[in-house]
Every structure is written in structure tokens, then in C-alpha cells.
Amino acid sequence: MALSLMPLLIHSEAVSPEVRAVIKAADRSPADRRLAELEAAAHLLYREVTIDCRDLRDLFGLGSKGDC
């Protein structure tokens, strides 16, 4: 079972409004667009915080392979 932290990130004031908006869009997007939206959110958040890329990707359920 996977644990999603997206609801926490959507409501966290530690996350910029821009990133929260992209996360909300991903949450509401159709399945075929969801991955691209989550990737965009991960890229934005990575630029804002100091966190390991793999850990950040795990927050979004993207797996550890890929770029930030």
C-alpha cells in the first residue's frame, strides 16, 4: 500500500502557492495527464526546497528514477 503525501503538500504553507496549484491540478487531472502534472510539481518543488531528488520523487509517488 502506498502512502500519498499530496493532501499534506496541498495544504502546507511551507509549499509555495504555485506548487500547491500544480499539485491540485494533478490531483484533479485525468489519469493520462496525472503523471506529467506530478512531474511538473516535483520539478517546481525541487527548485524551492533542499531535499534529495529521490526523496522528493517518492513524495509524489513517482519512483526514484527520473530527474528533478
C-alpha positions in Angstrom: 0.0 0.0 0.0 1.4 3.4 -1.0 1.0 6.4 1.2 0.3 9.7 -0.6 1.6 12.9 0.9 -0.1 15.0 -1.7 -3.0 16.1 0.6 -0.5 17.4 3.1 1.5 19.2 0.5 -1.6 20.8 -1.0 -2.5 22.4 2.4 1.1 23.1 3.6 2.0 26.8 3.9 5.6 25.6 3.6 4.9 24.9 0.0 4.6 27.8 -2.4 1.1 28.7 -3.8 2.5 27.9 -7.3 3.5 24.4 -6.3 0.2 23.8 -4.5 -1.7 24.9 -7.6 0.2 22.4 -9.7 -0.4 19.6 -7.2 -4.1 20.4 -7.1 -4.2 20.3 -10.9 -2.5 16.9 -10.8 -5.0 15.6 -8.2 -7.9 16.6 -10.4 -6.4 15.7 -13.8 -7.4 12.6 -15.8 -5.2 9.5 -15.4 -3.4 10.1 -18.7 -2.2 13.6 -17.6 -1.6 12.9 -14.0 2.0 11.7 -14.3 3.0 14.8 -16.3 1.4 17.1 -13.7 3.1 15.3 -10.8 6.4 15.6 -12.6 5.9 19.3 -13.1 5.0 19.7 -9.4 8.1 17.7 -8.4 10.3 19.9 -10.6 8.9 23.1 -9.1 9.2 21.9 -5.5 12.8 20.7 -6.1 13.8 24.2 -7.1 12.3 25.6 -3.9 13.5 23.3 -1.2 16.6 21.4 -0.2 15.7 17.8 -0.5 17.2 14.8 -2.2 15.7 14.3 -5.7 14.8 10.6 -5.0 13.1 11.5 -1.7 11.1 14.3 -3.5 10.0 11.9 -6.2 8.9 9.4 -3.6 6.7 12.1 -2.0 4.8 12.3 -5.3 4.8 8.5 -5.8 7.0 8.9 -8.9 9.6 6.4 -8.0 13.3 7.1 -7.6 14.2 7.0 -11.3 14.0 10.3 -13.2 15.2 13.9 -13.0 14.2 16.7 -10.7 
